[in-house]
Amino acid sequence: MKGGKWKTISSERHFADRNVEVVTDRVQTAARPDPRAWTIVHRKQAVVIAAMTGDGKIVSYSPGTDPVRQAIWEMPSGSGR
């Protein structure tokens, strides 16, 4: 492979609906000739609001839920239908 390009050997879709798709691709790179798995989440387009305070700090929040069993900081965002 020239120029560091990746070659997709195979692709398996695990889930898809109108908002999100989860796929595992087996890819080969110039640096790694043996294929390896990459799991990718494709989301529909969205807009992220990067609100800033007067002193230049970015505003984010923690939703207080525990779906992935670790702390997550989020930014306000939204998408059209």
C-alpha positions in Angstrom: 0.0 0.0 0.0 1.4 3.4 -1.0 1.1 6.6 0.9 0.0 5.1 4.2 -3.5 4.2 2.8 -5.7 1.7 4.6 -7.3 -1.2 2.7 -10.6 -2.6 4.0 -10.5 -6.4 3.9 -14.0 -7.0 5.2 -16.8 -5.1 6.9 -19.6 -6.4 9.3 -22.6 -4.3 10.3 -23.7 -5.0 13.9 -26.5 -2.5 14.2 -28.2 0.2 12.2 -31.1 2.5 12.5 -31.9 6.0 11.2 -29.5 7.7 13.6 -26.5 5.4 14.1 -24.7 2.5 12.5 -22.1 0.2 14.2 -19.6 -1.5 11.9 -16.4 -3.6 12.5 -14.0 -3.3 9.6 -10.9 -5.5 9.2 -8.3 -3.2 7.7 -4.7 -3.5 6.5 -2.3 -0.6 6.6 1.2 -0.1 5.3 2.5 -0.2 8.9 0.5 -3.4 9.8 0.3 -5.9 6.9 -1.8 -8.3 9.1 -5.4 -7.1 9.1 -6.8 -5.8 12.4 -10.3 -5.0 13.5 -11.6 -1.4 14.0 -15.1 -0.9 15.3 -16.6 2.3 14.0 -19.8 4.2 15.0 -21.3 6.2 12.2 -23.7 8.9 13.3 -26.0 11.2 11.3 -24.8 14.8 11.0 -25.1 16.9 14.1 -24.2 20.4 15.3 -22.1 20.9 18.5 -22.6 24.1 20.4 -19.2 25.3 21.7 -20.3 27.8 24.3 -17.6 29.9 25.9 -17.5 32.0 29.1 -16.2 35.6 29.1 -12.8 34.3 30.1 -12.5 31.8 27.3 -13.4 28.6 29.0 -15.5 26.0 27.1 -18.8 25.0 28.7 -19.5 21.3 29.0 -21.5 19.1 31.4 -21.7 15.7 32.9 -25.2 14.1 32.5 -25.0 12.2 35.7 -25.9 8.8 34.1 -23.7 5.7 34.2 -24.4 3.8 30.9 -20.7 3.1 30.2 -19.5 2.9 33.8 -17.1 5.9 33.6 -17.3 9.7 33.8 -18.2 11.3 30.5 -18.2 15.0 29.7 -20.5 16.2 27.0 -21.2 19.3 25.0 -24.7 20.5 24.0 -25.5 19.3 20.5 -28.4 18.5 18.2 -29.4 17.2 14.8 -32.2 17.7 12.4 -34.8 15.0 11.6 
